[in-house]
Amino acid sequence: MAEKKRLLLIDGYSVAFRAFFAMHNQLERFVNHAGLHTNAIYGFKLMLDKILAEVDPQNVLVAFDAGKVTFRTKAYADYKGGRSKTPGELSEQFPYLKELLTAYGIKNYELPNYEADDIIGTMAKREEDEGYQ
């Protein structure tokens, strides 16, 4: 039996937050000459390299939340209402994470009114039907 094709689906903001807070105590050591914090970019790249080596996928997609308003927040105003505001030192790195993905040749996607989890769930089901693991 042939091995299934592997599809790697990543929640981009989830990994970015994890990378940022994993290295938060080093925040001031990761600043470039222009004053941009780079700890999340660095940590994201390390995690990405590790998972790409482990999974060796044929295809990769990184999904991002498109914004704060989704069909869930429209239905329930307090959805994720207890979350803290995203630190500016992290949000300034988001555009560069997408540039990093582009440099890797990895597609990223976001869809208005939906979260990355919605995209990932939809893609996982659709691509499983196409023979992907």
FINU-12469 format. One record per atom (N, C-alpha, C): residue in three letters; residue number from 1; x, y, z; chain; atom name. Coordinates in Angstrom, 1 decimal. Each point is the difference from the previous one (the first is absolute). Layout:
N
  aa   i      u      v      w ch at
 ALA NUM      X      Y      Z  A CA
...
END
This chain:
133
  aa   i      u      v      w ch at
 MET   1    0.8   -1.2    0.0  A  N
 MET   1   -0.8    1.2    0.0  A CA
 MET   1    0.9    1.2    0.0  A  C
 ALA   2   -0.3    1.0   -0.8  A  N
 ALA   2    0.8    1.2   -0.1  A CA
 ALA   2   -0.2    0.9    1.2  A  C
 GLU   3    1.0    0.7    0.4  A  N
 GLU   3    0.0    0.9    1.1  A CA
 GLU   3   -0.9    1.2   -0.4  A  C
 LYS   4   -0.8    0.4    1.0  A  N
 LYS   4   -0.9    1.2   -0.3  A CA
 LYS   4    0.9    1.3   -0.1  A  C
 LYS   5   -0.5    0.9   -0.8  A  N
 LYS   5    0.6    1.3   -0.1  A CA
 LYS   5   -0.2    0.7    1.3  A  C
 ARG   6    0.9    0.8    0.4  A  N
 ARG   6   -0.1    0.8    1.3  A CA
 ARG   6   -0.2    1.4   -0.3  A  C
 LEU   7   -1.0    0.6    0.7  A  N
 LEU   7   -0.4    1.4   -0.1  A CA
 LEU   7    0.2    0.5    1.4  A  C
 LEU   8    0.8    1.1    0.1  A  N
 LEU   8    0.2    0.7    1.3  A CA
 LEU   8   -0.8    1.2    0.0  A  C
 LEU   9   -0.8    0.1    1.0  A  N
 LEU   9   -0.9    1.2    0.2  A CA
 LEU   9    0.4    0.6    1.4  A  C
 ILE  10    0.3    1.3   -0.1  A  N
 ILE  10    0.5    0.7    1.2  A CA
 ILE  10   -0.9    1.3    0.3  A  C
 ASP  11   -0.3    0.1    1.3  A  N
 ASP  11   -0.7    1.2    0.5  A CA
 ASP  11    1.1    1.1    0.2  A  C
 GLY  12    0.2    0.9   -0.9  A  N
 GLY  12    1.1    1.0    0.0  A CA
 GLY  12    0.1    0.8    1.3  A  C
 TYR  13   -1.2    0.6    0.4  A  N
 TYR  13    0.1    0.8    1.2  A CA
 TYR  13    0.2   -0.8    1.2  A  C
 SER  14   -0.5   -1.2    0.1  A  N
 SER  14    0.3   -0.8    1.2  A CA
 SER  14    1.4   -0.3    0.1  A  C
 VAL  15    0.7   -0.3   -1.1  A  N
 VAL  15    1.5   -0.3    0.1  A CA
 VAL  15    0.7    1.3    0.3  A  C
 ALA  16   -0.4    1.1   -0.6  A  N
 ALA  16    0.6    1.3    0.3  A CA
 ALA  16   -0.1    0.4    1.5  A  C
 PHE  17   -1.1   -0.2    0.6  A  N
 PHE  17   -0.2    0.3    1.4  A CA
 PHE  17    0.9   -0.9    0.8  A  C
 ARG  18    0.0   -1.2   -0.3  A  N
 ARG  18    0.8   -1.0    0.8  A CA
 ARG  18    1.5    0.4   -0.1  A  C
 ALA  19    0.4    0.3   -1.2  A  N
 ALA  19    1.4    0.4   -0.2  A CA
 ALA  19    0.4    1.3    0.7  A  C
 PHE  20   -0.9    1.0    0.0  A  N
 PHE  20    0.2    1.3    0.6  A CA
 PHE  20    0.1   -0.2    1.5  A  C
 PHE  21   -1.0   -0.7    0.6  A  N
 PHE  21    0.0   -0.1    1.5  A CA
 PHE  21    1.1   -1.0    0.5  A  C
 ALA  22    0.4   -1.0   -0.8  A  N
 ALA  22    1.1   -0.9    0.4  A CA
 ALA  22    1.3    0.8    0.1  A  C
 MET  23    0.1    1.1   -0.7  A  N
 MET  23    1.3    0.8    0.0  A CA
 MET  23   -0.3    1.4    0.6  A  C
 HIS  24   -1.1    0.2    0.7  A  N
 HIS  24   -0.3    1.3    0.5  A CA
 HIS  24    1.0    0.5    1.0  A  C
 ASN  25    0.6   -0.8    0.8  A  N
 ASN  25    1.1    0.5    0.9  A CA
 ASN  25    1.2    0.4   -0.7  A  C
 GLN  26    0.1   -0.3   -1.3  A  N
 GLN  26    1.2    0.5   -0.8  A CA
 GLN  26   -0.4    1.1   -1.0  A  C
 LEU  27   -1.2    0.6    0.2  A  N
 LEU  27   -0.6    0.9   -0.9  A CA
 LEU  27    1.0    1.1   -0.5  A  C
 GLU  28    0.7    0.6    0.9  A  N
 GLU  28    0.9    1.1   -0.4  A CA
 GLU  28    1.3   -0.4   -0.6  A  C
 ARG  29    0.3   -1.3    0.0  A  N
 ARG  29    1.2   -0.6   -0.7  A CA
 ARG  29   -0.4   -0.2   -1.5  A  C
 PHE  30   -1.2   -0.1   -0.3  A  N
 PHE  30   -0.5   -0.2   -1.4  A CA
 PHE  30   -0.6    1.2   -0.6  A  C
 VAL  31    0.8    1.0   -0.3  A  N
 VAL  31   -0.4    1.2   -0.6  A CA
 VAL  31    1.0    0.3   -1.1  A  C
 ASN  32   -0.5    0.3   -1.2  A  N
 ASN  32    0.9    0.3   -1.1  A CA
 ASN  32    0.4    1.5    0.0  A  C
 HIS  33    0.9    0.4   -0.9  A  N
 HIS  33    0.5    1.3    0.0  A CA
 HIS  33   -1.1    1.1   -0.2  A  C
 ALA  34   -1.1   -0.4   -0.6  A  N
 ALA  34   -1.1    1.0   -0.2  A CA
 ALA  34   -0.9    0.0    1.2  A  C
 GLY  35    0.2   -0.8    1.1  A  N
 GLY  35   -0.8    0.0    1.2  A CA
 GLY  35   -1.1   -1.0   -0.1  A  C
 LEU  36   -0.1   -0.8   -1.0  A  N
 LEU  36   -1.0   -1.1   -0.1  A CA
 LEU  36    0.3   -1.1    0.9  A  C
 HIS  37   -0.9   -0.4    0.8  A  N
 HIS  37    0.2   -1.3    0.8  A CA
 HIS  37   -0.1   -1.2   -0.9  A  C
 THR  38    0.9   -0.9    0.2  A  N
 THR  38    0.0   -1.2   -0.9  A CA
 THR  38   -0.1   -1.3    0.7  A  C
 ASN  39   -0.3   -0.1    1.3  A  N
 ASN  39    0.0   -1.2    0.7  A CA
 ASN  39   -1.1   -1.0   -0.5  A  C
 ALA  40   -1.1    0.5   -0.4  A  N
 ALA  40   -1.1   -0.9   -0.5  A CA
 ALA  40    0.4   -0.5   -1.4  A  C
 ILE  41    0.6    0.8   -0.8  A  N
 ILE  41    0.5   -0.4   -1.3  A CA
 ILE  41    1.0   -1.1    0.1  A  C
 TYR  42    1.0    0.2    0.9  A  N
 TYR  42    1.0   -1.0    0.2  A CA
 TYR  42   -0.5   -1.3    0.5  A  C
 GLY  43   -0.9    0.1    1.1  A  N
 GLY  43   -0.6   -1.2    0.5  A CA
 GLY  43   -0.9   -0.8   -0.9  A  C
 PHE  44   -0.7    0.8   -0.8  A  N
 PHE  44   -0.9   -0.6   -1.0  A CA
 PHE  44    0.8   -0.7   -1.1  A  C
 LYS  45    1.1    0.5   -0.4  A  N
 LYS  45    0.9   -0.6   -1.0  A CA
 LYS  45    0.6   -1.3    0.6  A  C
 LEU  46    0.4    0.0    1.3  A  N
 LEU  46    0.5   -1.2    0.6  A CA
 LEU  46   -1.0   -1.1    0.0  A  C
 MET  47   -1.2    0.4    0.4  A  N
 MET  47   -1.1   -1.0    0.1  A CA
 MET  47   -0.4   -0.5   -1.4  A  C
 LEU  48    0.0    0.9   -1.0  A  N
 LEU  48   -0.4   -0.4   -1.3  A CA
 LEU  48    1.1   -1.0   -0.6  A  C
 ASP  49    1.2    0.3    0.2  A  N
 ASP  49    1.1   -0.8   -0.5  A CA
 ASP  49   -0.1   -1.4    0.6  A  C
 LYS  50   -0.3   -0.1    1.3  A  N
 LYS  50   -0.1   -1.3    0.7  A CA
 LYS  50   -1.2   -0.8   -0.5  A  C
 ILE  51   -1.1    0.6   -0.2  A  N
 ILE  51   -1.2   -0.8   -0.4  A CA
 ILE  51    0.1   -0.4   -1.5  A  C
 LEU  52    0.6    0.9   -0.8  A  N
 LEU  52    0.2   -0.4   -1.4  A CA
 LEU  52    0.9   -1.2   -0.1  A  C
 ALA  53    1.1    0.0    0.8  A  N
 ALA  53    0.9   -1.1   -0.1  A CA
 ALA  53   -0.6   -1.3    0.6  A  C
 GLU  54   -0.9    0.1    1.0  A  N
 GLU  54   -0.6   -1.2    0.6  A CA
 GLU  54   -1.1   -0.5   -0.9  A  C
 VAL  55   -0.8    0.8   -0.6  A  N
 VAL  55   -1.2   -0.4   -0.7  A CA
 VAL  55    0.4   -0.3   -1.5  A  C
 ASP  56    0.9    0.8   -0.6  A  N
 ASP  56    0.3   -0.1   -1.4  A CA
 ASP  56   -1.2    0.0   -0.9  A  C
 PRO  57   -0.8    1.1    0.1  A  N
 PRO  57   -1.3    0.0   -0.7  A CA
 PRO  57    0.2    0.3   -1.5  A  C
 GLN  58   -1.0   -0.5   -0.8  A  N
 GLN  58    0.0    0.4   -1.4  A CA
 GLN  58   -0.6    1.4   -0.2  A  C
 ASN  59   -0.9    0.4    0.9  A  N
 ASN  59   -0.6    1.3   -0.1  A CA
 ASN  59   -0.2    0.6    1.4  A  C
 VAL  60    0.1    1.3    0.1  A  N
 VAL  60   -0.1    0.7    1.3  A CA
 VAL  60   -0.9    1.2   -0.2  A  C
 LEU  61   -0.8    0.3    0.9  A  N
 LEU  61   -0.8    1.2    0.1  A CA
 LEU  61    0.0    0.6    1.4  A  C
 VAL  62    0.3    1.3    0.1  A  N
 VAL  62   -0.1    0.7    1.3  A CA
 VAL  62   -1.2    0.8    0.0  A  C
 ALA  63   -1.0   -0.2    0.9  A  N
 ALA  63   -1.2    0.8    0.0  A CA
 ALA  63    0.1    1.0    1.1  A  C
 PHE  64   -0.6    1.2   -0.2  A  N
 PHE  64    0.0    1.1    0.9  A CA
 PHE  64   -1.4    0.4    0.2  A  C
 ASP  65   -0.3    0.5    1.2  A  N
 ASP  65   -1.3    0.7    0.3  A CA
 ASP  65    0.0    1.2   -0.8  A  C
 ALA  66   -1.2    0.4   -0.6  A  N
 ALA  66    0.0    1.2   -0.9  A CA
 ALA  66   -0.3    1.2    0.8  A  C
 GLY  67   -0.4   -0.1    1.3  A  N
 GLY  67   -0.3    1.2    0.8  A CA
 GLY  67   -0.7   -0.4    1.2  A  C
 LYS  68   -0.4    1.0    0.8  A  N
 LYS  68   -0.7   -0.2    1.3  A CA
 LYS  68   -1.4   -0.4   -0.2  A  C
 VAL  69   -0.7    0.4   -1.1  A  N
 VAL  69   -1.4   -0.3   -0.2  A CA
 VAL  69   -0.1   -1.2   -0.9  A  C
 THR  70   -0.8   -1.0    0.6  A  N
 THR  70   -0.3   -1.2   -0.7  A CA
 THR  70   -1.5   -0.3    0.2  A  C
 PHE  71   -0.4   -1.1   -0.7  A  N
 PHE  71   -1.4   -0.4    0.2  A CA
 PHE  71   -0.3   -0.3    1.4  A  C
 ARG  72    1.0   -0.5    0.8  A  N
 ARG  72   -0.1   -0.3    1.4  A CA
 ARG  72   -0.2    1.3    0.8  A  C
 THR  73    0.8    1.0   -0.2  A  N
 THR  73   -0.2    1.2    0.8  A CA
 THR  73   -1.3    0.7   -0.4  A  C
 LYS  74   -0.5   -0.2   -1.2  A  N
 LYS  74   -1.3    0.6   -0.3  A CA
 LYS  74   -1.1   -0.7    0.7  A  C
 ALA  75    0.2   -1.3    0.2  A  N
 ALA  75   -1.1   -0.8    0.7  A CA
 ALA  75    0.1    0.1    1.6  A  C
 TYR  76    1.3    0.2    0.4  A  N
 TYR  76    0.2    0.1    1.5  A CA
 TYR  76    1.1    1.1    0.3  A  C
 ALA  77   -0.5    1.1    0.4  A  N
 ALA  77    0.9    1.2    0.1  A CA
 ALA  77    1.2   -0.2    1.0  A  C
 ASP  78   -0.2   -0.9    1.0  A  N
 ASP  78    1.1   -0.3    0.9  A CA
 ASP  78    1.0   -1.1   -0.4  A  C
 TYR  79   -0.1   -0.5   -1.2  A  N
 TYR  79    0.8   -1.0   -0.5  A CA
 TYR  79    1.5    0.5    0.1  A  C
 LYS  80    0.8   -0.7    0.7  A  N
 LYS  80    1.4    0.3    0.2  A CA
 LYS  80    0.1    1.4    0.7  A  C
 GLY  81   -1.0    0.4    0.7  A  N
 GLY  81    0.0    1.3    0.6  A CA
 GLY  81    1.0    0.2    1.1  A  C
 GLY  82    0.4   -1.1    0.6  A  N
 GLY  82    0.9    0.0    1.2  A CA
 GLY  82    1.5    0.1   -0.4  A  C
 ARG  83    0.3    0.0   -1.3  A  N
 ARG  83    1.4    0.0   -0.5  A CA
 ARG  83    0.6    1.4    0.1  A  C
 SER  84    1.3    0.0    0.4  A  N
 SER  84    0.7    1.2    0.0  A CA
 SER  84    0.3    0.5   -1.4  A  C
 LYS  85    0.3    1.3    0.0  A  N
 LYS  85    0.3    0.6   -1.3  A CA
 LYS  85    1.4   -0.5   -0.5  A  C
 THR  86    0.1   -0.2   -1.3  A  N
 THR  86    1.3   -0.5   -0.5  A CA
 THR  86    1.1    1.1    0.2  A  C
 PRO  87    1.1   -0.4    0.6  A  N
 PRO  87    1.1    0.9    0.2  A CA
 PRO  87    0.5    0.6   -1.3  A  C
 GLY  88    0.2    1.3    0.0  A  N
 GLY  88    0.5    0.7   -1.2  A CA
 GLY  88    1.3   -0.6   -0.5  A  C
 GLU  89    0.9   -0.5    0.9  A  N
 GLU  89    1.2   -0.6   -0.4  A CA
 GLU  89   -0.2   -1.3   -0.8  A  C
 LEU  90   -1.1   -0.6    0.2  A  N
 LEU  90   -0.4   -1.2   -0.8  A CA
 LEU  90   -0.7    0.4   -1.3  A  C
 SER  91   -1.0    0.9    0.0  A  N
 SER  91   -0.8    0.3   -1.2  A CA
 SER  91    0.9    0.7   -1.0  A  C
 GLU  92    1.1    0.7    0.4  A  N
 GLU  92    0.8    0.6   -1.0  A CA
 GLU  92    0.8   -1.1   -0.8  A  C
 GLN  93    0.1   -1.2    0.5  A  N
 GLN  93    0.7   -1.0   -0.7  A CA
 GLN  93   -0.8   -0.8   -1.0  A  C
 PHE  94   -1.4    0.1    0.1  A  N
 PHE  94   -0.9   -0.8   -0.9  A CA
 PHE  94    0.3    0.1   -1.5  A  C
 PRO  95    0.2    1.2   -0.5  A  N
 PRO  95    0.2    0.1   -1.4  A CA
 PRO  95    1.3   -0.7   -0.5  A  C
 TYR  96    1.0    0.0    0.9  A  N
 TYR  96    1.3   -0.7   -0.3  A CA
 TYR  96   -0.1   -1.5    0.1  A  C
 LEU  97   -0.9   -0.5    0.8  A  N
 LEU  97   -0.3   -1.4    0.0  A CA
 LEU  97   -0.5   -0.5   -1.3  A  C
 LYS  98   -0.9    0.8   -0.6  A  N
 LYS  98   -0.5   -0.3   -1.3  A CA
 LYS  98    1.0    0.1   -1.1  A  C
 GLU  99    0.9    1.0    0.1  A  N
 GLU  99    1.2    0.1   -0.9  A CA
 GLU  99    0.9   -1.3    0.1  A  C
 LEU 100    0.2   -0.4    1.2  A  N
 LEU 100    0.8   -1.2    0.3  A CA
 LEU 100   -0.7   -1.2   -0.7  A  C
 LEU 101   -1.3   -0.2    0.1  A  N
 LEU 101   -0.7   -1.1   -0.7  A CA
 LEU 101    0.2    0.1   -1.5  A  C
 THR 102   -0.2    1.2   -0.5  A  N
 THR 102    0.2    0.2   -1.5  A CA
 THR 102    1.4   -0.4   -0.4  A  C
 ALA 103    1.0    0.4    0.8  A  N
 ALA 103    1.4   -0.4   -0.3  A CA
 ALA 103    0.2   -1.5    0.0  A  C
 TYR 104   -0.8   -0.7    0.8  A  N
 TYR 104    0.1   -1.5    0.1  A CA
 TYR 104   -0.8   -0.6   -1.2  A  C
 GLY 105   -0.8    0.8   -0.7  A  N
 GLY 105   -0.9   -0.6   -1.0  A CA
 GLY 105   -1.3   -0.6    0.6  A  C
 ILE 106   -0.3    0.4    1.2  A  N
 ILE 106   -1.2   -0.5    0.7  A CA
 ILE 106   -1.1    1.0   -0.1  A  C
 LYS 107   -1.2   -0.5   -0.4  A  N
 LYS 107   -1.1    0.8   -0.2  A CA
 LYS 107   -0.7    0.3    1.4  A  C
 ASN 108   -0.5    1.2    0.1  A  N
 ASN 108   -0.8    0.3    1.2  A CA
 ASN 108   -1.3    0.6   -0.4  A  C
 TYR 109   -1.0   -0.2    0.8  A  N
 TYR 109   -1.4    0.3   -0.4  A CA
 TYR 109   -0.7    0.5    1.2  A  C
 GLU 110   -0.9    1.0   -0.2  A  N
 GLU 110   -1.0    0.4    1.0  A CA
 GLU 110   -1.2    0.4   -0.7  A  C
 LEU 111   -1.1   -0.2    0.7  A  N
 LEU 111   -1.4    0.2   -0.6  A CA
 LEU 111   -0.8    0.9    0.9  A  C
 PRO 112   -0.5    1.1   -0.5  A  N
 PRO 112   -0.8    0.9    0.9  A CA
 PRO 112   -1.1   -0.8    0.6  A  C
 ASN 113   -0.3    0.4    1.3  A  N
 ASN 113   -1.0   -0.6    0.9  A CA
 ASN 113    0.3   -1.4    0.5  A  C
 TYR 114    1.2   -0.5   -0.3  A  N
 TYR 114    0.3   -1.4    0.5  A CA
 TYR 114    1.4    0.0    0.7  A  C
 GLU 115    0.2   -1.0    0.8  A  N
 GLU 115    1.2   -0.1    0.8  A CA
 GLU 115    0.9   -1.1   -0.8  A  C
 ALA 116    1.2    0.0    0.4  A  N
 ALA 116    1.0   -1.0   -0.6  A CA
 ALA 116   -0.5   -1.4    0.2  A  C
 ASP 117   -0.6   -0.2    1.2  A  N
 ASP 117   -0.5   -1.4    0.3  A CA
 ASP 117   -1.1   -0.4   -1.0  A  C
 ASP 118   -0.8    0.9   -0.4  A  N
 ASP 118   -1.0   -0.3   -1.0  A CA
 ASP 118    0.6   -0.4   -1.3  A  C
 ILE 119    1.0    0.7   -0.4  A  N
 ILE 119    0.7   -0.3   -1.3  A CA
 ILE 119    0.6   -1.3    0.1  A  C
 ILE 120    0.7   -0.3    1.1  A  N
 ILE 120    0.8   -1.2    0.2  A CA
 ILE 120   -1.0   -1.2    0.0  A  C
 GLY 121   -1.1    0.1    0.7  A  N
 GLY 121   -1.0   -1.1    0.1  A CA
 GLY 121   -0.5   -0.3   -1.4  A  C
 THR 122   -0.4    1.0   -0.7  A  N
 THR 122   -0.5   -0.1   -1.4  A CA
 THR 122    1.0   -0.7   -0.9  A  C
 MET 123    1.2    0.5    0.0  A  N
 MET 123    1.1   -0.5   -0.9  A CA
 MET 123    0.3   -1.5    0.4  A  C
 ALA 124    0.1   -0.3    1.3  A  N
 ALA 124    0.3   -1.3    0.5  A CA
 ALA 124   -1.0   -1.0   -0.6  A  C
 LYS 125   -1.3    0.3    0.1  A  N
 LYS 125   -1.1   -0.9   -0.4  A CA
 LYS 125    0.1   -0.1   -1.6  A  C
 ARG 126    0.1    1.1   -0.6  A  N
 ARG 126    0.0    0.0   -1.5  A CA
 ARG 126    1.2   -0.8   -0.6  A  C
 GLU 127    1.2    0.3    0.6  A  N
 GLU 127    1.2   -0.7   -0.5  A CA
 GLU 127    0.1   -1.4    0.4  A  C
 GLU 128   -0.6   -0.4    1.1  A  N
 GLU 128   -0.1   -1.4    0.4  A CA
 GLU 128   -0.8   -0.8   -1.0  A  C
 ASP 129   -1.0    0.6   -0.5  A  N
 ASP 129   -0.8   -0.6   -1.1  A CA
 ASP 129    0.7   -0.1   -1.3  A  C
 GLU 130    1.1    0.8   -0.1  A  N
 GLU 130    0.9    0.0   -1.2  A CA
 GLU 130    1.2   -0.9    0.2  A  C
 GLY 131    0.1   -0.8    1.1  A  N
 GLY 131    1.0   -0.9    0.3  A CA
 GLY 131    1.2    0.5    0.8  A  C
 TYR 132   -0.2    1.2    0.6  A  N
 TYR 132    1.1    0.5    0.9  A CA
 TYR 132   -0.2   -0.4    1.4  A  C
 GLN 133    1.2   -0.2    0.6  A  N
 GLN 133    0.0   -0.3    1.5  A CA
 GLN 133    0.2    1.3    0.7  A  C
END
